[in-house]
């Protein structure tokens, strides 16, 4: 994770966005658009099929930031962007979750603290009450999180569940973590980024 990242509640609106980030990654990679050009293209052609220009701008900018957060190394960033733009669905979804964790401290800590600890202890249960307890713990420790409403914390809990579910890592009905096979190229990039702390969340325990 990038150091000194603040907690941001914007994850409640800038959440999974898989279809959108695939499009943004393709525009950045294949057409070499700058962020400004990319946002303009999204807005002019309403590529996300959103009702307002404001939402188009906000989400496209957020996704540009997410892709930039993939790595501090430009070549590795391009490699990871390619996984999202043109990788197989499972590969791209895992890379998107990694990008979200790199961009949002609140996701990074959930994956590296809660999910990773569950994987290490071979405990597959992850009930909503434990996710809520984790968020309440953050609220008690950090002034920014302390200012978030109960509704915001509940929405973040829903984002956690949605992201895990979209990666095939969680059974919502059973409230159970499920086995996952992390893409090898993504694993190598994560290690090269010195982010091995997140690997146990993806069921890589060595």
C-alpha positions in Angstrom: 0.0 0.0 0.0 1.1 3.5 -0.6 2.3 5.1 2.7 0.4 7.8 4.6 -2.8 7.1 2.7 -5.8 8.8 4.5 -9.1 7.1 5.1 -11.5 8.0 2.4 -15.3 7.5 2.7 -15.6 8.0 -1.1 -15.3 4.3 -1.5 -19.0 4.2 -0.9 -19.6 5.7 -4.4 -16.3 4.7 -6.1 -16.8 1.1 -5.3 -16.5 -2.0 -7.5 -17.1 -0.4 -10.9 -15.7 -3.3 -12.9 -17.3 -2.5 -16.3 -16.2 1.1 -16.0 -12.6 0.5 -15.0 -12.2 -2.0 -17.9 -13.2 0.8 -20.3 -11.0 3.4 -18.6 -8.0 1.0 -18.6 -8.5 0.3 -22.3 -8.7 4.0 -23.1 -5.5 4.7 -21.1 -3.6 1.7 -22.5 -4.8 1.3 -26.1 -5.3 5.0 -27.0 -2.7 6.6 -24.8 -5.2 9.2 -23.5 -4.2 11.6 -20.8 -6.5 11.6 -17.8 -8.0 14.9 -19.0 -8.6 13.5 -22.5 -10.0 10.3 -21.0 -12.5 12.1 -18.8 -13.6 14.2 -21.8 -14.1 11.1 -23.9 -16.2 9.4 -21.2 -18.3 12.5 -20.8 -18.8 13.3 -24.5 -19.8 9.8 -25.4 -21.4 8.9 -22.1 -19.5 5.7 -22.1 -20.8 4.7 -18.6 -24.4 5.4 -19.5 -24.8 7.5 -16.4 -27.6 10.1 -16.1 -25.4 13.2 -15.3 -22.2 14.7 -16.5 -21.1 15.3 -12.9 -21.3 11.6 -12.1 -19.4 10.7 -15.3 -16.6 13.2 -14.4 -16.4 12.1 -10.8 -16.2 8.4 -11.5 -13.9 8.6 -14.5 -11.5 10.7 -12.5 -11.6 8.3 -9.6 -10.9 5.4 -11.9 -7.9 7.2 -13.4 -6.6 7.7 -9.8 -7.2 4.0 -9.1 -5.2 2.9 -12.1 -2.4 5.3 -11.2 -2.4 3.8 -7.7 -1.6 0.3 -9.1 2.1 0.8 -8.8 4.8 3.5 -8.3 6.7 1.8 -11.1 5.5 3.0 -14.5 6.2 -0.3 -16.3 4.5 -2.4 -13.6 1.6 0.0 -13.6 1.2 -0.6 -17.4 1.4 -4.4 -16.8 -1.4 -4.3 -14.2 -3.5 -1.9 -16.2 -3.2 -4.4 -19.1 -4.6 -7.2 -16.8 -7.6 -5.0 -16.0 -8.1 -3.9 -19.6 -7.6 -7.2 -21.5 -7.2 -9.9 -18.9 -9.6 -12.8 -18.4 -12.5 -12.0 -16.2 -11.1 -13.6 -13.0 -7.7 -12.0 -13.6 -9.1 -8.6 -14.2 -11.5 -8.8 -11.2 -8.6 -9.7 -8.9 -6.5 -6.9 -10.3 -9.4 -4.5 -9.7 -9.7 -5.5 -6.1 -6.0 -5.0 -5.6 -6.3 -1.6 -7.2 -9.1 -0.7 -4.8 -6.9 -1.8 -1.9 -4.0 0.3 -3.2 -6.2 3.3 -3.5 -8.3 3.0 -0.3 -6.7 2.4 3.0 -10.0 1.2 4.5 -10.0 -1.6 1.9 -6.3 -2.4 2.4 -6.7 -2.8 6.1 -9.8 -4.9 5.8 -8.1 -7.3 3.5 -4.7 -7.5 5.3 -6.2 -7.5 8.8 -9.5 -9.3 8.7 -9.5 -11.4 5.6 -5.8 -12.3 5.7 -6.1 -13.4 9.4 -9.1 -15.5 8.6 -7.2 -17.3 5.8 -4.1 -17.9 8.0 -6.2 -19.5 10.7 -8.2 -21.5 8.2 -11.4 -19.9 9.5 -13.8 -19.5 6.6 -16.5 -17.8 8.6 -16.9 -14.0 8.0 -20.2 -12.9 9.4 -21.4 -9.3 9.0 -21.1 -8.7 12.7 -17.3 -9.2 12.5 -17.0 -6.8 9.5 -19.0 -4.3 11.5 -16.8 -4.8 14.5 -13.7 -4.1 12.4 -15.2 -0.8 11.2 -16.2 0.2 14.7 -12.7 -0.5 15.8 -11.4 1.9 13.1 -13.9 4.5 14.3 -12.5 4.3 17.8 -8.9 4.7 16.6 -9.1 7.3 13.9 -10.6 10.8 13.9 -11.6 10.7 10.2 -13.5 7.5 10.6 -15.0 8.7 13.8 -16.7 11.4 11.8 -18.4 8.9 9.5 -22.1 8.2 10.0 -23.5 4.8 10.8 -25.0 4.8 7.3 -21.5 5.3 5.8 -20.0 2.5 7.8 -22.8 0.2 6.8 -22.3 1.1 3.2 -18.6 0.4 3.4 -19.5 -3.0 4.9 -21.7 -3.6 1.9 -18.8 -2.6 -0.4 -16.5 -5.1 1.3 -19.0 -7.9 0.7 -19.7 -6.9 -2.8 -16.0 -6.7 -3.8 -15.2 -10.1 -2.2 -18.3 -11.6 -3.9 -17.4 -10.2 -7.3 -14.0 -11.9 -7.0 -15.5 -15.2 -6.1 -13.9 -15.0 -2.6 -17.1 -14.9 -0.5 -20.5 -16.6 -0.2 -22.8 -13.9 1.0 -25.7 -16.2 2.0 -23.5 -18.5 4.0 -21.2 -15.6 5.2 -18.2 -17.8 4.3 -14.9 -17.0 2.6 -14.4 -19.3 -0.4 -11.1 -20.6 -1.9 -9.5 -18.5 -4.5 -6.7 -19.1 -7.0 -4.8 -15.9 -7.4 -3.6 -15.2 -10.9 0.2 -15.9 -11.1 1.1 -12.7 -13.1 -0.8 -10.6 -10.6 0.8 -12.4 -7.6 4.3 -11.6 -9.1 3.4 -7.9 -9.6 2.1 -7.7 -6.0 5.3 -9.1 -4.7 7.3 -6.7 -6.9 5.3 -3.9 -5.4 6.4 -5.0 -1.9 2.8 -5.7 -1.1 3.1 -9.3 0.0 1.1 -8.5 3.1 -2.1 -8.6 1.0 -1.4 -12.1 -0.5 -2.9 -14.1 2.4 -6.3 -12.4 1.7 -6.1 -14.0 -1.8 -5.4 -17.4 -0.2 -1.6 -17.3 -0.8 -0.2 -18.4 2.5 3.4 -18.8 1.8 
